[in-house]
Amino acid sequence: MSFAAKKADPRGKKSWRVLRGGVADLYRRAEISQRAAERYLDALAGVDEQTTLGFDRTAGQRDTGKARSTGVTSAGEDRALLAAVSRGEFT
């Protein structure tokens, strides 16, 4: 929501309005998203859980008919990458 006047009467009384889909309310949309992400991360920081996911399988190549893709191999060479990203230093 944005606190703004009607488009037809820019100097009129302001009220809470639904955000527009274009770029006009992009700054406000980014502000709202940032605050939501901060609340989520604050709540996540309060979690005290030591259980790991424990991936046992490695992901191989998949052929979807259009393109081939390779998943992350949690038990192989991607383990160091997953461990580094999981530490939370990338903010």
N, C-alpha and C positions, 0 to 999 in steps of 0.2 A: 504494500500500500504506500502511496505517496500523499503527502499533505500539500495539496495544490488547489488553485482556483480552477473554475471551469475554463475550458479552452476558448469558449465563445466570449467569456468575460474575465480576462486575465487579472483585472484589478478588483474583482468581486471577492466574496467571502470564500475563504479556503476551507476545505474539508478533506477527509480521507478518501482517496480515489484508488481504483484498481490500476496497477502498473500497466502501461502500454507495451505492446510487443516489440516496438521498434527501438531505435537507439535513443529516443528522447529520455527514457527512464533508465538507461543502462547504468548510470552512476548509482542510482538508488538500488537497483537490483544487485549490483556488486556489493554494496554496503550490507544489504540484508543477507546475502550469501556468506560474506565474511563473518558476520556476527553469528550466524548459524554454525559455521565451521568451528569458530572459537568455542561456542557452547558445547559442541560435540567433543572437541578435543579436551576441554576441561573435565567433562564427565568421564571420558576415557582415561585421563590421567589419574583419576581417583580409583580406578579398578586395580585391585591387588590380586592378580591371578598369575600363577607360575606354570600353568598347564600349557604344553606346546601342542602343536597340531600333529606332529610326528608323521610326516609324509614317508611312505615306504615305497611307493611306486614311482617309476620315472616316466615322464611323458615322452612319447615318441612322436613321429611325424603323422599328421592327419591329412588325408586328401579329401576335400569337400566337393570335388568335381570342378570347382572354379580355381582354387588355389591350394597350395600345400602350406601347412603351417606346422611349426614345431613348438611344443609346449615347454614350460620351464621344468628342468630336471632338478627336483629338490634334493635328490640324493647324490647328484653328480657335480659337474663343474659349476652349476648355478647356485650351489649351497652358500658360498661366500657372498655372492651378490644378495641373496635373500636375507642373510644374516645382517649385512651392512644396512640394507634398507629398513629392516625391522627395528633397528636401534632407535630410530626416530630423530636422527641428527639432520635430516633433510627437511627443514621447515622453511 
